[in-house]
Amino acid sequence: MHVLAILLICLGILASALADTEEPACKLKELIKTDERAQRNGYPTESHFVTTSDGYILNLYRIPNSQNVEYRNVNRPAILLQHGLFSNSDCWLSGGPGNALAYLLADAGFDVWLGNARGNIYSRNNTVISLKNPKFWRFDWHEIGTIDLPTMIDYILDKTGEEKIHYAGHSQGTTAYFVMMSERKEYNDKIKSAHMLAPCAFFEHATSAVFKILRPLVGKPGGMWNQVLGNMEFLPLNRFINRLSDTACGLEPSMQFLCKDMWLLFAGDGYKNTNLTALQELLETHPGGASSNQGIHYVQLSGHNAGRFCQMDYGEKKNNKLYGQPTPPEYNLENIMAPTYLYSSNNDGLCNPKDVDTLASKAIHLAGHYHVPDPTFNHLDFIVAKHMREMVNDPVIENILKHENSL
């Protein structure tokens, strides 16, 4: 396991190093951004930038209306979609019109906003700190939840003139939402409804091999690897990773077995559900980069802090200094009062059904918990499955409409 862990870490570090080099061999072809992707499918788009209180410049994309002329001159309720770890706003477009959640919401009469967390390919600037400074990467999903999401929500409310918006998140997009609601309770009053796809908070029963591989190295605070790997960019988009992904997971891959192995390693069995066309489109801008701290924090919750949903653990000495207590404080899920729905699957290797049940037992004010009926549906199928519209997106929109009387 230690050998596999070191190989995985070396791959991430190599990708980061290649992303920083100026050698032509490592440059990507011109990036097709989220707004351009939507425009190619006939949807009008806007690109917005908002600056957080600690200087990160976040890129928000907007689909203000759709090809459906019936809704173009009608007040359209706003919804924010937030991506998962190593992802970006493009994930909500994979699968195309008639299938992807962003397009379905636009066609249903919503003003769709697509968020990008600090550090991914669309949010790589700070007004004070250089991208190459380790301090730029000194954050994890706690800051995304307590700073980035509130900043984006306030910006959307200001631009639209609405008092509340809808929210949907996948994976880390759910974790950040739980953090926001736990730490900044006032945002309950700004959410009409919230929809958690593959909800992630507890990892005691996670079966993903990624946790098993990395837990011996960074599962406990204070170790050498925590020091070496902290505060750095991990798995950014670059030609090396892009080529490897395309070779393994393209439409006619020469190394398809490797893609299946990576799928099993990360998300859980169920690769047969994958829409390869949607996956190919996703791989053009994925992985989208993140801070290594985001992954370390998750691994801690599967190891040293298994069974707890808490802030980053730095060891007793630093915890006492930062938190005033020897262990990191837990997020209070009872603070979630806005109508919040969970959408989980039985074959999720990262967010195990038992852990989702723990989450549901602690978030006592949930509006509902939907179980995907397909027993093979895994963590990434919420974004790239062939039947994700029927399995997930239609139920999401149905629940949203329960809280929207203006349509």
PEPEQUI-V908030 format. One record per residue. RES is the residue in one letter. BURIAL is I if it has 16 or more other C-alpha atoms within 10 Angstrom, else O. Layout:
[[RES:BURIAL] [RES:BURIAL]]
//
This chain:
[[M:O] [H:O] [V:O] [L:O] [A:I] [I:O] [L:O] [L:O] [I:I] [C:O] [L:I] [G:I] [I:I] [L:I] [A:I] [S:I] [A:I] [L:I] [A:I] [D:O] [T:O] [E:O] [E:O] [P:O] [A:O] [C:I] [K:I] [L:I] [K:O] [E:O] [L:O] [I:O] [K:I] [T:I] [D:I] [E:I] [R:I] [A:I] [Q:O] [R:O] [N:O] [G:O] [Y:I] [P:I] [T:I] [E:O] [S:O] [H:O] [F:O] [V:I] [T:I] [T:I] [S:O] [D:O] [G:O] [Y:I] [I:I] [L:I] [N:I] [L:I] [Y:I] [R:I] [I:I] [P:I] [N:I] [S:I] [Q:O] [N:O] [V:O] [E:O] [Y:I] [R:I] [N:O] [V:O] [N:O] [R:I] [P:I] [A:I] [I:I] [L:I] [L:I] [Q:I] [H:I] [G:I] [L:I] [F:I] [S:I] [N:I] [S:I] [D:I] [C:I] [W:I] [L:I] [S:I] [G:I] [G:I] [P:I] [G:O] [N:I] [A:I] [L:I] [A:I] [Y:I] [L:I] [L:I] [A:I] [D:I] [A:I] [G:I] [F:I] [D:I] [V:I] [W:I] [L:I] [G:I] [N:I] [A:I] [R:I] [G:I] [N:I] [I:I] [Y:I] [S:I] [R:I] [N:I] [N:I] [T:O] [V:O] [I:O] [S:O] [L:O] [K:O] [N:O] [P:O] [K:O] [F:I] [W:I] [R:I] [F:I] [D:I] [W:I] [H:I] [E:I] [I:I] [G:I] [T:I] [I:I] [D:I] [L:I] [P:I] [T:I] [M:I] [I:I] [D:I] [Y:I] [I:I] [L:O] [D:O] [K:O] [T:O] [G:O] [E:O] [E:O] [K:I] [I:I] [H:I] [Y:I] [A:I] [G:I] [H:I] [S:I] [Q:I] [G:I] [T:I] [T:I] [A:I] [Y:I] [F:I] [V:I] [M:I] [M:I] [S:I] [E:I] [R:I] [K:O] [E:O] [Y:I] [N:I] [D:O] [K:I] [I:I] [K:I] [S:I] [A:I] [H:I] [M:I] [L:I] [A:I] [P:I] [C:I] [A:I] [F:I] [F:I] [E:I] [H:I] [A:I] [T:I] [S:I] [A:I] [V:I] [F:I] [K:I] [I:I] [L:I] [R:I] [P:I] [L:I] [V:I] [G:I] [K:I] [P:I] [G:O] [G:O] [M:O] [W:I] [N:I] [Q:O] [V:O] [L:I] [G:I] [N:I] [M:I] [E:I] [F:I] [L:I] [P:I] [L:I] [N:I] [R:I] [F:I] [I:I] [N:I] [R:O] [L:O] [S:I] [D:I] [T:I] [A:I] [C:I] [G:I] [L:O] [E:O] [P:O] [S:O] [M:O] [Q:I] [F:O] [L:I] [C:I] [K:I] [D:O] [M:I] [W:I] [L:I] [L:I] [F:I] [A:I] [G:I] [D:I] [G:I] [Y:I] [K:O] [N:I] [T:I] [N:I] [L:I] [T:I] [A:I] [L:I] [Q:I] [E:I] [L:I] [L:I] [E:I] [T:I] [H:I] [P:I] [G:I] [G:I] [A:I] [S:I] [S:I] [N:I] [Q:I] [G:I] [I:I] [H:I] [Y:I] [V:I] [Q:I] [L:I] [S:I] [G:I] [H:I] [N:I] [A:I] [G:I] [R:I] [F:I] [C:I] [Q:I] [M:I] [D:I] [Y:I] [G:O] [E:I] [K:O] [K:I] [N:I] [N:O] [K:O] [L:O] [Y:O] [G:O] [Q:O] [P:I] [T:I] [P:I] [P:I] [E:O] [Y:I] [N:I] [L:I] [E:O] [N:I] [I:I] [M:I] [A:I] [P:I] [T:I] [Y:I] [L:I] [Y:I] [S:I] [S:I] [N:I] [N:I] [D:I] [G:I] [L:I] [C:I] [N:I] [P:I] [K:O] [D:I] [V:I] [D:O] [T:I] [L:I] [A:I] [S:O] [K:O] [A:I] [I:O] [H:I] [L:I] [A:I] [G:O] [H:I] [Y:O] [H:O] [V:I] [P:O] [D:O] [P:O] [T:I] [F:I] [N:I] [H:I] [L:I] [D:I] [F:I] [I:I] [V:I] [A:I] [K:I] [H:I] [M:I] [R:I] [E:O] [M:I] [V:I] [N:I] [D:I] [P:O] [V:I] [I:I] [E:O] [N:I] [I:I] [L:O] [K:O] [H:O] [E:O] [N:O] [S:O] [L:O]]
//
